[in-house]
Amino acid sequence: MSTLPTGPGSGPGSGLLTGTPLAGRVAVVSRASSGIGAATATRLAELGASCPTSPPRPGTAGPPT
C-alpha cells in the first residue's frame, strides 16, 4: 500500500499528482533573462510554477547575439 505525501504543498490543487508539483507557486529567479537563470526559470515553469520575468536593465549584459 502506498501513501501520499502530506503537509504544505500536498493538498488539493497542489499539482502533486498531475506532474506539476509547483502548481500555484511563484518562483522568483534573479538574472532569468539568460544563462543558468533562464534555464532555472524554464525548468521551474515546466514544473508548474509561475515565473514572473522582467527585461534586463539597460547597459547590462544580455543574451549573446
C-alpha positions in Angstrom: 0.0 0.0 0.0 1.4 3.4 -1.0 0.9 6.5 0.9 0.6 10.0 -0.4 2.7 12.9 0.9 1.1 15.2 3.5 2.0 18.7 4.6 2.4 22.0 2.8 2.1 21.8 -0.9 0.4 18.4 -1.0 -3.2 19.4 -0.7 -5.9 19.7 -3.4 -4.7 21.8 -6.3 -1.0 21.4 -5.5 -0.4 19.5 -8.7 1.4 16.8 -6.9 -0.5 14.0 -8.8 -0.6 15.8 -12.1 3.1 16.2 -12.8 3.1 19.9 -11.8 4.3 19.8 -8.2 4.8 23.6 -8.2 1.3 24.5 -9.4 0.1 27.6 -7.7 3.5 28.6 -6.5 5.5 31.6 -7.6 9.3 31.3 -8.2 11.4 34.4 -8.4 14.7 33.8 -10.2 17.2 36.6 -10.5 19.0 37.1 -13.8 16.5 34.9 -15.6 17.0 36.6 -18.9 19.9 34.4 -19.9 22.2 31.6 -18.9 21.6 29.4 -15.9 19.0 31.8 -14.6 16.9 31.3 -17.8 17.4 27.6 -17.6 16.3 27.5 -14.0 13.2 29.7 -14.6 12.3 27.5 -17.6 12.5 24.3 -15.5 10.5 25.8 -12.7 7.8 26.8 -15.1 7.8 23.3 -16.6 7.1 22.1 -13.1 4.1 24.4 -12.8 5.5 27.5 -11.0 4.6 31.0 -12.2 7.9 32.7 -13.0 7.4 36.5 -13.4 10.2 38.0 -15.5 11.5 41.4 -16.5 13.8 42.5 -19.2 17.5 43.1 -18.4 18.4 46.6 -17.3 19.8 48.9 -20.0 23.5 48.7 -20.2 23.8 45.2 -18.6 24.8 42.1 -20.4 22.0 40.2 -22.1 22.0 37.0 -24.1 24.8 36.7 -26.6 24.0 37.8 -30.1 
